[in-house]
Amino acid sequence: MADNLLEYKCPCCGGKIEFESSIQKMKCPFCDTEFDVDTLKNYDTVLNDTTPTQMEWDRTESGGWADGETDNMVVYVCRSCGGEIICDRTTAATNCPYCDNPVVMMGHFTGDLRPDYVIPFKLDKDAAVKAFKNHLQGKTLLPKAFKTDSHIEEIKGVYVPFWLFNSQANAHINYRCTRVRTWSDRDYIYTDTSFYSVVRKGSLSFENIPVDSSSKIDNDITESLEPFDFSQAVDFQTAYLAGYLADKYDVAEDKSVERANQRVTKSTETEFNGTVTGYTTVNTENVNIQLSNAKAKYALLPVWLMTTKWNNQIYLFAMNGQTGKFVGNLPTDMSAFFKWFAGIAGAVAAVCLLVMWLMWLM
C-alpha cells in the first residue's frame, strides 16, 4: 500500500504539504502557503511528464588509410612526455612542441583513424612570432628579462586532433519563478509574492562542437583558441601535413563525449534561460535533453605552438593558425607586483583619509 501514497512538495520551500479540511486547500506548515488541489496536480504532472536526459552519440564511421597514403609519413616520439607526432619526411622535427624536449624518429606511420577533415594553416611562422611579441606588450608585471631570454625561435606548426560533434538537442526545461510586489502605508511594509511554473520546450542544432583529443595540451588552451571557421575545412589529404607536425589523437571519441555533452547542456540552458523574462526570481527545476542525429567526426585543426623555458619553468603559448588568436600564461615579476599592490593600497588609503576628513568637516 505504501507504493500508492502520493507525497506533494511545496513549490515555494520544498516542504511536505497536506490537505487542510478547514480551508479545503493544500497548505504548507512551514511557509503557510496555500494551494488549490487541482493546481498542485497540474504542477506535479508537468514535473513528472518528462523522460530522463539521454545524450548518446553515434560512433564515427570514418574509413582507414588508403593503400600507399602513409608511405611518406613518419612518427616522432618525445623522450619526455611520450607524445607521438606524425609528419611527412620533409619535416625536420627536433623538439617536442608541447614540452620542448628532443624527439626521435621511430619509423613509418601506421594504424589509427584517418581524419575526416582538416583546416589548413592560413598564417605562417612569422605571424606567430609577431603575435608572441605583441602578447608581451603592455604587461607591466612581466619580468623584463623574459622578453629577451624567451626562445621565440622554437615555434612549430602543429595540426592538433579534435573530435567534432554534430547533433540536434531537443530540450524540455521547467522553471520555478516568482514575481514580488511591495508597497507600504504609514504602519507597515507589505510584500506579495506570486509563484509560477514555467515550461520551455524547443530544439537547437549544434554543428562542429570541437573537443580536443590530445591529452598533451590542456583543454583550456584549445578552447581559448576558438572559434575556428569550419566553412574553410576541407577533406583530409596527407599533402596538408607537408612542412608541419600533426599530433595523433590519444583521447578516444567515447572519452570526449562528456565534454561535448557539457557544452551542449550549457549552451542549451543559456539559450532557454534567455526566454524566461519578467520575473523577480528564476530557478531551474528540471532539465531534460534528448539528442537526435548525434554524430562525431575526426579533424585536424591548425595551431602554432611555442614552449619557452625561463627560470627552470616551461611556458606554453598557442596561436590559432587560421584566425591568429593568441593565448598563453606569462610569469609575474613579484617585486613589481608588490610595488604595484603597495601603490594601489596607498591610493585607496589616501582616498579613505580624504573621505573621513570631509565627513569631519561636515
C-alpha angles and dihedrals in degrees: 000000000000090000089063094058117108118205120198123207124209109251089212104051105001094242124141112268131198139191114271111205096200092067098023090232141101112262134190111225091203104053099013092233115155126213136186112242094234091051092055093046091053090046091051091047092054093051094048098040093088135092123228117275111268119190109170127152131210113243115252116262096203115151129238130255118295120241110283094005094115098040093106096041122100134187125232119197122203113231091211111040097018094233118161115220124185128205141144123276093261093067118097105209114184104151135036110252090217105048102009093235122136118276128205130213114247103180141262121358113253138175131356129101120306112237117250097208142014132194105214121227111268099178125056134220093270089059090051092051091049091048091052092052091048089050089060095051120103094013101134094182095050114112109250092225091060091067092057101034098049113110097227091167089074095083119135132186109230131181101221116207119241137176111226115208124202123185149133115243116209107197137191115185129179122204132191108214138177138200114205123200123184134187137157144206132195093290111026146031112223128205124193117190121191120195125212136187107215124191128195125187129177149111135260127193120220124196129187100352099185121221118180110240097192118092091199096072122056116248089227089064097047093045090049088059092061144147107063119185102240092184084079094053115118135190110281119264125173089231089077089067093064109120094005140082124241123203118221115231115250098172109080123225094251090053091054096051093086092060091046090051091050091054093046092048094047093047093046093049091047093052094046094044089057090064095057102084138146096053131113094222131014122193125179112232104174136008122193121179126178120188123214129185088011111175138158132213133191120238143167117226125196118251131164108216127194131180122195128188119215128160090355092302129113119226120195122207128182138191128195102246091211106042103020096237107158128204137170144125121260132206120252126231099227094197089054089046093055091046090051091047091048090051092051092046091049092051092049091048091050091051091049092051090048092051092048091049092051091049090051091052090053 
